[in-house]
Amino acid sequence: MRLRIIVAASICSILTLSSRDAEAQSPDTGRLGTVVVSASKVPRPADALTQAVTVLSGDDLRARGVTRVTDALREVPGAMLVQSGSYGALTSLFLRGGESRYTKVLIDGVPVNAPGGSFDFSHLTTDNIDRIEIVRGPASVLYGADAATGVVQIFTRSPTGVRKASIGARGGTYKSVDADGDVSASYGASGFTLGGAHHASDGILPFNNQYNNGTLSSNIALNGGDVGDAKLSARYTAAEFHYPTDFTGQPVDSNAYRTQHRLTVGLEAGRNFGGYAQGRILAGNNDVSDITDDIAAPFGSITPEHSRFKSRGYRRNAEARAVFFLPSSMTLSVGGAYEKEHENSSTGSGDVGGPTIQTDTFDASRHNVAYYTEILGSPIDRLSYTISGRVDDNSDYDRFATYRLGANVGLFPGLKARASISTAFNAPAFNQLRPTLFTVGSPNLLPEKIRSAEIGLTSNYRPDLLRISVGYFNQRFSDLIQFVNGPPPDFKGSFDNLSAASSNGFETELTVMPIANFRGTASYTIVRPHVTEVDPTYEGSDRPGDALLRRPTHSASLTLSYGRAGSFDLGTAVSYVGKRPDMDFSQFPSPRVTLPAYTKFDLSAEIPIVRQALGGFSLTARVENLFDKRYEDVLNFPAPGRAILIGGRASSSF
C-alpha cells in the first residue's frame, strides 16, 4: 500500500476557540450538564458518577490542530503514552500505572483490542471524532476482559441538525502533510456524517522512516423520538510505517516496513416502552490485518532473504439489555453479551524477488458469554450510587465474576465526595495459552486479577469560574503472567502466573475561567507502580520493590486557550513526564536505566480570513515540541523534535 496525496497545509482548526465554544474545550467531565456514556450501562450526568472520568471534545482537539489520539490522551490524568520513535511507531498507553494491555479501547461501542488486551494507538486519529471518553479505574463489570485499569471510548461525530461541509490541509516539518474533508447533513431528526483524511510524513530518521495513514469514517443516525433510535457507524484505517531500527534502536535496515488495515463497524438500536422501560441491542465487528515485510540476511548468513509475517484477527460482539426505570430515581439494567475472538498468522521466507514459502502458521479462536446486572440510584438530590455485577464464561479459561460498588455524596453546597471499590481481570493472550514456534502451550493460565478502591472530592461551587477535584486510588494486581525459559534441547519457553504488583496514587485536576474567552485546565498525577511479590520459581529480573517499566511517578499537563469570535484564537498545551525506569536492550544481560524527565510545549493559532457568513476560511498554525526538547519514551528511540505546521481550512453550510 502506497498512500500519496500532495497537498499543502492545515487542519489546525474547525471551530474557533471562542467564548461560544468554551464548554466544548474542557478535558474535564465535571462541568455542569455533561452526560457520560462509557461509565455505566445508562448515560449519567458527570457530577453523579462514582468513578473518575475525563471527556475530550473532538471539536476542541481539531481546533488546536491535534490529529493523533495519542497527543490528546497526554492531557488525561494518570495516562502515560509511550511512543517507540517516529510517527507511526508502536505506541502504548499505561493508565494509572497498569500494564499497557489493561486498557479497553472501543470505537462506538466496538472493542478493538487484540486478544490479551494489547492495542497500538499509533494509527488512531481524531478525524470525524465527536468526543473521547476515558474511564479511569477498573471497568470489567461493564466491558469484561481488558478493562483492568480503564476504558478509552471514541465516538464518531453525529449529525447536528444543520448541513455543513469543510475541507482542510496543512504541511510542514519532516515533509508532513495532513489533509481532510467532512460533511454532515440532517433530515428531520435523522442524518449522517462522513469524513475522510490522509496523514503522511517522511519521519525523523534519515532513511526508511516514512509514514502514511488514510482514514474513512461515517455515522448514520435515525431518531424515532419517543419510540426509539438507531445508529450505524464505521471506521476504516489503512496505514504503512517504515522503520530502519533494530530492537536496540539502531538504524540499520533500509527496507523494513509494516502495514495495517482495520475496519470497525458498530450498530446500536433502542426501543422505548413508555417511560418505564427500554430495550437496547448492540452489535459490532473489528477486523484487522497486519503485514510485516523485510529483506535482510538471516543470523549467521551473508545472503539477503525476503521474509514476511502476515496476521489477521477479528472480534465480533453482540449485546442485548433491558433497562427499567423504577421509583426513587432507580434504574435497573439486566443484559447479556456474546463475543468471539479469532486470530491467525503465518510466517514465510524466500529468495529476494521470488515467492515466500510458508514456514509456520498459527490459528486460534475463543468465545465468551457474559451476564450482568447494574443498579443506579439517586434517592435524594445529594446522593447517587452504583451496584453492579457481571459473570464472564469463556471457552479458554474459568468463569470469572466482577463487581463494582460506588457512591457519590454531596457533603456541602459545591462539594461532593465519591468512593468506589471494584474488581477486574485481564485474559491471557492466544500465544500464551497455545503452542507457537518458540513456546509450548500453557492452557492452565489464569486471568490476571485486579482489585481497586478509590475516593475523591470535587469542588463545584462556581463551575463557571473554578473547579477542583482530587482523588486517591489503590490498585492490586495478582496472578501476573510471566515468561518461563524452556529446557534443552529445543529451549521452548512457556508462561505462568508468577508475580504480583500494586499501583497507588493521587490525581488532581483544576479548571479555571477567570475572564471571558479564556479557559485553563491542569492536572497532576503521582503514582507508584511496583512489583510486590514474585513466585520462588520466577527466573526473570523483577524483584519486590522494583518500579514497573516506562511509568513515571510524577506527570502533569496544562492546557490554556483564549479566543474571540471573529478575531484570533490561541492555544497552548504543556505536558510533563517525570523520571521512569527502562531496560537497555543493547546490552546482555539488559540492565535497568532511568530515562530523564522532560517537558513538552505545543502552540496553536487560528486567524479567520473570510467570515462564516461568506463561506468561512481560516489560516491555521501549530508548533509541536516548541523548544525542540530531545527525549525518549523508549530508550534509544528518539521522539520527534520541533515540528511547524501551517495551513488552512474552508467550511460552508448548505
C-alpha positions in Angstrom: 0.0 0.0 0.0 1.4 3.4 -1.0 -0.8 6.3 0.1 0.3 9.5 -1.6 -1.5 12.8 -1.6 0.3 16.0 -2.4 -1.5 18.8 -0.6 -0.1 21.7 1.3 -1.0 22.7 4.8 -3.7 22.6 7.8 -6.3 21.1 9.9 -5.4 23.2 12.9 -9.0 24.4 13.2 -12.6 23.5 12.5 -14.2 25.7 15.1 -12.8 28.8 16.8 -11.9 28.6 20.5 -14.3 31.5 21.1 -16.4 32.0 24.1 -19.4 30.4 22.5 -17.3 27.2 22.3 -15.9 27.3 25.8 -18.0 24.4 27.1 -16.5 22.1 24.4 -13.0 22.8 25.4 -12.6 21.4 28.8 -11.0 17.9 29.1 -12.8 17.6 32.4 -16.2 16.0 32.7 -17.1 17.8 35.9 -18.7 20.8 34.1 -22.4 21.1 34.7 -24.6 19.3 32.2 -22.1 16.8 30.8 -23.5 13.3 30.2 -21.1 10.4 30.2 -21.9 7.1 28.3 -18.9 4.9 29.0 -19.0 4.8 32.8 -22.3 2.8 33.1 -24.8 1.0 31.0 -27.1 4.0 31.1 -25.9 7.6 30.3 -25.3 9.5 33.5 -24.6 13.1 34.4 -20.9 13.6 35.1 -21.5 15.1 38.6 -23.4 11.9 39.6 -20.6 9.4 38.7 -18.9 7.3 41.3 -15.6 7.0 39.4 -13.2 9.3 37.6 -13.9 10.1 34.0 -12.4 12.5 31.5 -14.1 13.7 28.3 -12.1 15.3 25.4 -14.1 17.2 22.8 -13.3 16.3 19.2 -14.0 19.9 18.1 -11.6 21.3 20.6 -8.9 18.8 19.6 -9.2 19.6 15.9 -9.4 23.4 16.6 -6.0 23.0 18.3 -4.6 21.0 15.4 -4.4 17.7 17.4 -4.7 14.9 14.8 -3.4 12.0 16.8 -5.4 10.4 19.6 -2.1 9.8 21.4 -1.5 13.5 21.7 -5.0 14.0 23.1 -4.6 11.4 25.7 -1.5 13.1 27.1 -3.9 15.6 28.7 -5.6 12.9 30.8 -4.5 12.5 34.4 -2.7 9.2 35.0 -2.2 8.4 31.3 1.3 7.7 30.1 1.8 7.4 26.3 4.9 5.5 25.2 5.8 6.0 21.5 8.7 4.0 20.2 10.2 6.7 18.0 8.8 8.5 15.0 5.3 9.0 13.7 3.6 5.6 13.2 5.8 3.7 15.6 4.3 1.3 18.1 2.5 3.4 20.8 1.2 2.1 24.1 -1.0 3.5 26.9 -0.2 2.9 30.6 -3.2 4.1 32.6 -2.8 4.6 36.3 0.4 2.6 36.3 -1.2 -0.6 35.0 0.1 -2.7 32.1 -0.4 -1.4 28.5 -2.8 -4.3 27.9 -5.0 -3.2 30.8 -7.0 -0.5 29.0 -10.1 -1.5 27.0 -10.4 0.5 23.7 -13.7 0.9 22.0 -14.8 2.7 18.8 -18.6 3.4 19.0 -19.0 0.6 21.5 -17.0 -2.0 19.5 -13.9 -3.5 21.2 -10.7 -3.2 19.2 -8.0 -4.7 21.5 -6.1 -7.7 20.4 -6.8 -10.9 22.4 -4.9 -10.4 25.6 -5.6 -6.7 25.7 -2.8 -5.1 23.7 -3.5 -2.2 21.4 -1.3 0.0 19.2 -2.5 3.6 19.3 -0.2 4.8 16.6 -2.7 4.8 13.7 -5.7 6.2 15.6 -6.6 9.8 14.5 -9.1 12.4 15.7 -10.7 12.7 12.2 -14.5 12.9 12.4 -14.5 12.2 16.2 -17.2 13.7 18.4 -15.5 13.0 21.7 -13.2 10.7 23.6 -14.4 9.3 27.0 -11.8 8.0 29.3 -12.9 6.0 32.4 -10.1 5.7 34.9 -10.2 2.6 37.1 -11.4 -1.0 36.6 -14.4 -1.4 34.3 -14.6 -5.2 33.7 -18.0 -5.2 35.3 -19.1 -3.2 32.2 -16.8 -4.5 29.4 -15.3 -7.8 30.6 -11.6 -8.6 29.9 -9.0 -5.9 29.1 -10.8 -3.2 31.1 -8.5 -3.7 34.1 -7.4 -0.1 34.8 -9.7 1.8 32.5 -11.5 2.4 29.2 -10.9 4.7 26.2 -14.0 5.0 24.0 -14.1 7.0 20.8 -17.4 8.3 19.4 -17.8 9.2 15.8 -19.4 12.6 15.1 -23.2 12.7 14.9 -25.3 15.0 12.8 -26.1 18.3 14.5 -29.2 19.4 12.7 -27.5 21.6 10.1 -25.9 20.7 6.7 -22.3 21.7 6.6 -19.0 20.7 5.0 -15.4 21.5 5.5 -12.0 20.8 3.9 -8.6 21.5 5.4 -4.9 20.8 4.7 -1.6 21.6 6.3 2.1 20.8 5.8 5.5 21.4 7.4 8.4 19.8 9.2 9.5 16.3 8.2 7.6 16.8 5.0 4.5 16.2 6.9 1.1 16.5 5.1 -2.3 16.4 6.6 -5.5 16.7 4.6 -9.1 16.0 5.4 -12.7 16.7 4.4 -16.0 16.0 6.1 -19.7 16.6 5.5 -22.7 16.5 7.9 -26.3 16.6 6.9 -29.6 16.2 8.8 -33.1 15.4 7.5 -35.6 16.0 10.2 -34.4 14.2 13.4 -32.1 11.9 11.4 -28.9 12.4 9.4 -25.4 11.3 8.7 -21.7 12.4 8.9 -18.9 11.3 6.6 -15.2 12.1 6.8 -12.0 11.2 5.1 -8.4 12.1 5.9 -4.8 11.4 4.9 -1.7 11.9 7.0 1.9 11.5 5.8 5.4 12.1 7.0 9.0 11.3 6.0 9.7 10.6 9.7 12.6 11.8 11.9 15.3 9.3 10.8 17.4 9.9 7.6 16.2 6.9 5.7 13.3 4.4 5.6 11.1 6.2 8.1 8.1 7.2 6.0 4.5 7.0 7.5 1.2 7.1 5.6 -2.3 6.9 7.1 -5.7 7.1 5.4 -8.9 7.1 7.4 -12.5 7.0 6.4 -15.4 7.2 8.9 -19.2 7.5 8.8 -22.1 7.6 11.2 -25.8 7.2 10.2 -28.3 8.2 13.0 -32.0 7.5 13.0 -34.1 9.2 15.6 -37.6 8.0 16.2 -38.3 10.4 19.0 -40.1 8.7 21.9 -40.3 5.4 20.1 -36.5 4.8 19.9 -33.3 5.4 18.0 -30.7 3.6 15.9 -27.1 4.3 14.8 -24.8 2.6 12.4 -21.1 3.7 12.4 -18.0 2.5 10.5 -14.3 3.5 10.6 -11.6 2.2 8.2 -7.9 2.9 8.5 -5.1 1.9 6.2 -1.6 2.7 7.4 2.0 1.9 6.4 5.1 2.6 8.6 8.7 2.2 7.5 11.3 1.5 10.2 15.1 1.2 9.9 15.7 0.4 13.5 16.5 -2.9 15.1 15.5 -3.9 18.7 18.2 -1.8 20.2 17.1 1.4 18.3 20.0 1.4 15.8 19.0 2.5 12.2 20.4 -0.5 10.2 17.6 -1.6 7.9 16.8 0.2 4.6 13.6 -1.7 3.6 11.6 -3.0 6.6 8.0 -1.9 6.9 4.7 -2.9 8.2 1.1 -2.2 7.1 -2.2 -2.4 8.9 -5.8 -2.4 7.6 -8.6 -2.0 10.3 -12.3 -1.9 9.7 -14.6 -1.3 12.7 -18.4 -1.4 12.2 -20.9 -0.9 15.0 -24.7 -1.0 15.3 -26.8 0.2 18.2 -30.5 0.5 18.4 -33.0 1.2 21.2 -36.8 0.8 21.7 -38.7 2.7 24.4 -41.6 1.2 26.2 -43.4 4.2 27.6 -41.4 6.0 30.3 -40.8 2.8 32.3 -38.5 0.6 30.3 -36.2 0.4 27.3 -34.6 -2.3 25.3 -31.2 -1.9 23.5 -29.2 -4.1 21.2 -25.6 -3.6 20.1 -23.5 -5.5 17.6 -20.1 -4.9 16.3 -17.1 -6.3 14.3 -13.5 -5.3 14.4 -11.4 -6.8 11.6 -7.6 -6.1 11.5 -4.9 -7.3 9.1 -1.2 -6.8 9.5 1.8 -7.4 7.3 5.5 -7.1 8.4 7.9 -7.3 5.5 11.7 -7.2 5.3 14.8 -8.1 3.2 17.8 -8.9 5.4 20.5 -11.5 5.9 19.4 -14.1 8.5 21.6 -14.6 11.5 24.8 -16.5 10.5 24.4 -15.8 6.8 25.6 -13.1 4.4 22.9 -13.7 1.7 19.8 -11.4 2.0 16.5 -13.2 2.3 12.9 -11.9 1.9 10.7 -12.5 5.0 7.1 -11.8 5.6 4.8 -12.1 8.6 1.0 -11.9 8.0 -1.8 -11.9 10.6 -5.5 -11.4 10.7 -7.8 -11.1 13.6 -11.3 -10.2 14.5 -13.6 -9.5 17.4 -17.3 -9.9 16.9 -19.7 -9.0 19.6 -23.4 -8.8 20.3 -25.2 -7.5 23.4 -28.8 -7.1 24.5 -30.1 -5.5 27.6 -33.3 -4.3 29.2 -33.4 -1.1 31.3 -36.2 -0.5 33.8 -36.8 3.0 35.2 -38.1 2.4 38.8 -39.3 4.7 41.6 -36.9 6.7 43.7 -34.8 7.5 40.6 -33.6 3.9 40.4 -32.5 2.4 37.1 -32.1 -1.4 36.7 -30.2 -2.8 33.8 -30.1 -6.5 33.0 -28.3 -7.9 30.0 -26.1 -10.4 28.3 -23.3 -10.3 25.8 -21.6 -12.7 23.4 -18.1 -12.2 21.8 -15.9 -14.3 19.5 -12.2 -13.6 19.1 -10.1 -15.1 16.3 -6.5 -14.8 15.3 -4.4 -16.4 12.6 -0.9 -15.7 11.3 1.7 -17.1 9.0 5.5 -16.7 8.6 7.2 -17.1 5.2 10.6 -16.6 3.7 12.3 -17.0 0.3 14.8 -15.6 -2.1 14.7 -11.9 -2.9 12.5 -11.3 -5.8 10.9 -14.8 -5.6 7.8 -16.1 -3.7 7.9 -16.6 0.0 7.5 -20.2 1.3 5.3 -20.6 4.4 7.4 -21.9 7.4 5.0 -21.5 10.3 1.3 -20.9 11.0 -0.9 -20.1 14.0 -4.7 -20.3 14.3 -6.8 -19.7 17.4 -10.4 -18.8 18.4 -12.4 -18.5 21.6 -15.8 -17.2 22.6 -17.2 -15.5 25.7 -20.7 -15.3 27.2 -21.4 -12.7 29.8 -24.4 -11.8 32.1 -24.6 -8.6 34.1 -26.8 -6.5 36.3 -26.4 -2.8 37.2 -28.4 -0.8 39.6 -28.1 3.0 39.5 -30.0 5.2 42.0 -30.4 8.7 43.4 -32.9 8.5 46.2 -32.2 12.1 47.2 -30.6 15.0 45.4 -27.3 14.8 47.2 -26.8 11.0 46.9 -26.2 8.7 43.9 -25.0 5.1 44.0 -23.9 2.2 41.7 -24.2 -1.5 42.4 -23.2 -3.8 39.6 -22.0 -7.3 38.9 -21.0 -9.4 35.9 -20.1 -13.0 35.2 -17.9 -13.9 32.2 -17.9 -17.5 30.9 -15.0 -18.1 28.5 -14.1 -21.1 26.4 -10.4 -20.6 27.2 -10.4 -20.1 31.0 -12.5 -20.5 34.1 -15.7 -18.4 34.7 -14.8 -15.1 36.2 -17.0 -12.7 38.3 -16.5 -9.0 38.8 -18.3 -6.3 40.7 -18.4 -2.5 41.5 -19.9 -0.7 44.5 -19.8 3.1 44.5 -21.4 6.2 45.9 -21.4 9.9 45.2 -22.5 12.2 48.2 -22.9 16.0 48.4 -21.2 17.0 51.6 -21.9 20.7 51.4 -23.1 23.0 48.6 -20.5 22.9 45.9 -18.5 20.0 47.5 -19.0 16.3 46.6 -17.3 13.1 47.7 -17.2 9.9 45.7 -15.9 6.4 46.6 -15.9 3.0 44.9 -14.5 -0.5 45.1 -14.3 -2.8 42.1 -12.6 -5.8 40.6 -11.4 -6.6 37.1 -9.4 -9.1 35.1 -7.3 -9.4 32.0 -7.4 -12.5 29.8 -4.4 -14.5 28.7 -3.4 -13.9 25.0 -3.7 -16.7 22.4 0.1 -17.0 22.1 0.4 -17.5 25.8 -2.2 -20.3 26.0 -1.4 -22.2 22.8 1.9 -23.5 21.4 3.9 -21.3 19.0 7.1 -21.7 17.1 9.0 -20.7 20.2 6.8 -21.7 23.1 4.9 -24.7 24.4 1.2 -24.1 25.3 0.2 -23.0 28.8 -3.5 -24.0 28.8 -3.8 -23.7 32.6 -3.1 -20.0 32.8 -5.4 -17.9 35.0 -6.6 -14.5 34.1 -4.7 -11.7 35.8 -6.7 -10.2 38.7 -7.2 -6.6 39.7 -8.7 -5.1 42.9 -9.2 -1.4 43.2 -10.5 1.2 45.7 -10.7 4.9 45.2 -12.0 8.1 46.8 -12.3 11.6 45.6 -13.5 15.1 46.3 -14.9 17.6 43.8 -15.4 21.3 44.4 -18.0 22.7 42.0 -19.3 25.7 43.9 -18.7 28.1 41.0 -18.4 25.8 37.9 -18.5 28.8 35.6 -15.3 30.1 37.3 -13.3 27.4 39.1 -13.5 23.6 39.6 -11.1 21.5 41.6 -11.0 17.7 42.1 -8.6 15.4 44.0 -8.6 11.7 44.2 -6.7 8.7 45.6 -6.6 5.2 44.1 -5.3 1.9 45.4 -4.8 -1.0 42.9 -3.6 -4.5 43.4 -2.6 -6.8 40.5 -2.2 -10.5 41.1 -1.6 -13.7 39.1 0.5 -11.7 36.6 1.7 -13.7 33.6 5.4 -14.1 33.1 7.6 -15.9 30.6 9.4 -19.1 31.7 12.6 -20.2 30.0 12.5 -23.6 28.4 14.9 -26.5 28.9 17.1 -28.2 26.3 17.1 -29.5 23.6 14.7 -27.0 21.9 14.6 -24.4 24.8 10.9 -23.7 24.1 9.5 -21.5 26.8 6.1 -21.2 28.5 4.1 -18.9 30.6 2.8 -19.0 34.2 1.1 -16.8 36.8 4.2 -15.9 38.8 4.1 -12.3 40.2 2.0 -9.5 41.8 2.2 -5.7 41.7 0.4 -2.6 43.0 -0.1 0.9 41.8 -1.3 3.6 44.2 -1.6 7.3 43.5 -3.1 10.7 43.6 -4.8 12.7 40.9 -5.6 16.4 40.9 -7.5 18.4 38.3 -8.1 22.1 38.0 -10.3 24.1 35.6 -10.4 27.9 35.7 -12.3 30.5 33.6 -11.3 33.8 35.3 -12.2 36.1 32.4 -14.4 36.0 29.3 -12.9 34.0 26.4 -10.2 32.3 28.5 -10.0 28.8 29.8 -7.3 26.9 31.6 -7.1 23.2 32.7 -4.4 21.5 34.6 -3.7 18.1 36.1 -1.0 16.5 38.3 -0.6 12.8 39.0 1.6 10.9 41.5 1.6 7.1 41.0 3.9 4.4 42.3 3.6 1.2 40.3 5.9 -1.5 41.6 6.4 -5.3 42.0 5.1 -6.6 45.3 5.6 -10.4 45.0 7.4 -13.0 42.8 7.0 -16.7 42.9 10.1 -18.7 44.0 10.2 -20.3 40.6 10.3 -17.0 38.8 13.6 -16.6 36.7 13.2 -13.1 35.5 14.9 -9.9 36.7 11.9 -8.3 38.6 12.2 -8.2 42.3 9.8 -7.0 45.0 10.0 -3.2 45.2 11.1 -2.7 41.6 9.3 0.1 39.8 7.3 -1.1 36.7 8.9 -0.1 33.5 8.2 3.1 31.5 5.8 4.5 34.1 6.8 7.8 35.7 6.0 8.6 39.4 5.2 12.2 38.5 3.3 13.6 35.5 1.3 16.7 34.7 -0.4 18.6 31.9 -1.6 22.2 31.3 -3.9 23.5 28.6 -4.7 27.2 28.0 -6.9 28.7 25.3 -8.0 32.3 24.5 -10.3 33.2 21.7 -12.6 36.0 20.5 -15.3 35.3 18.0 -14.4 36.6 14.5 -10.9 37.5 15.7 -7.9 35.4 16.6 -7.6 32.3 18.7 -4.6 31.0 20.6 -3.9 27.8 22.5 -1.1 26.1 24.3 -0.6 22.6 25.8 2.2 21.6 28.1 2.9 18.1 29.2 5.4 17.0 31.9 6.7 13.4 32.3 8.9 12.6 35.2 11.8 10.1 35.5 10.9 6.5 34.8 12.8 3.2 34.5 13.5 1.3 31.3 15.8 -1.5 30.1 18.9 -1.2 27.9 18.4 -4.0 25.4 21.6 -3.1 23.6 23.4 -5.0 26.4 23.2 -8.5 27.7 22.1 -9.1 30.3 20.0 -5.9 29.9 20.5 -3.5 32.9 17.9 -1.2 34.2 18.3 2.5 33.3 16.5 5.7 34.2 15.0 7.9 31.5 15.2 11.6 32.3 12.2 13.8 32.9 11.0 16.1 30.1 8.6 18.9 29.4 7.0 19.4 26.0 5.2 22.6 24.8 2.8 22.8 21.9 1.2 26.0 20.4 -1.7 26.6 18.1 -3.3 29.6 16.4 -6.1 30.5 14.0 -6.9 33.7 12.1 -10.2 33.9 10.3 -9.8 35.4 6.8 -13.3 35.0 5.4 -16.3 35.2 7.7 -18.6 32.2 8.1 -21.5 34.1 6.5 -19.5 34.2 3.3 -18.3 30.6 3.4 -15.6 30.7 6.0 -11.8 30.3 5.6 -9.1 30.4 8.3 -5.4 30.3 8.3 -4.0 27.9 10.9 -0.7 27.2 12.5 0.6 24.6 15.0 4.0 24.1 16.6 4.7 20.8 18.3 7.6 20.5 20.8 8.2 24.3 20.6 11.6 24.2 22.3 12.8 21.2 20.4 13.2 19.1 23.5 15.2 15.9 23.0 13.6 13.0 24.8 12.9 9.3 24.6 9.8 7.4 25.7 11.7 4.2 25.0 15.5 4.0 25.4 17.4 4.6 22.2 14.3 5.5 20.2 14.2 9.4 20.0 10.9 11.2 19.8 10.2 13.8 17.1 11.7 17.2 17.6 10.2 20.6 16.8 7.5 20.4 14.1 5.9 23.5 12.5 2.7 23.0 10.5 1.0 25.7 8.5 -2.2 25.6 6.5 -5.9 26.5 6.3 -9.5 25.3 6.4 -12.6 26.2 4.4 -16.1 25.5 5.6 -19.6 26.1 4.4 -23.2 25.4 5.2 -25.6 24.2 2.5 
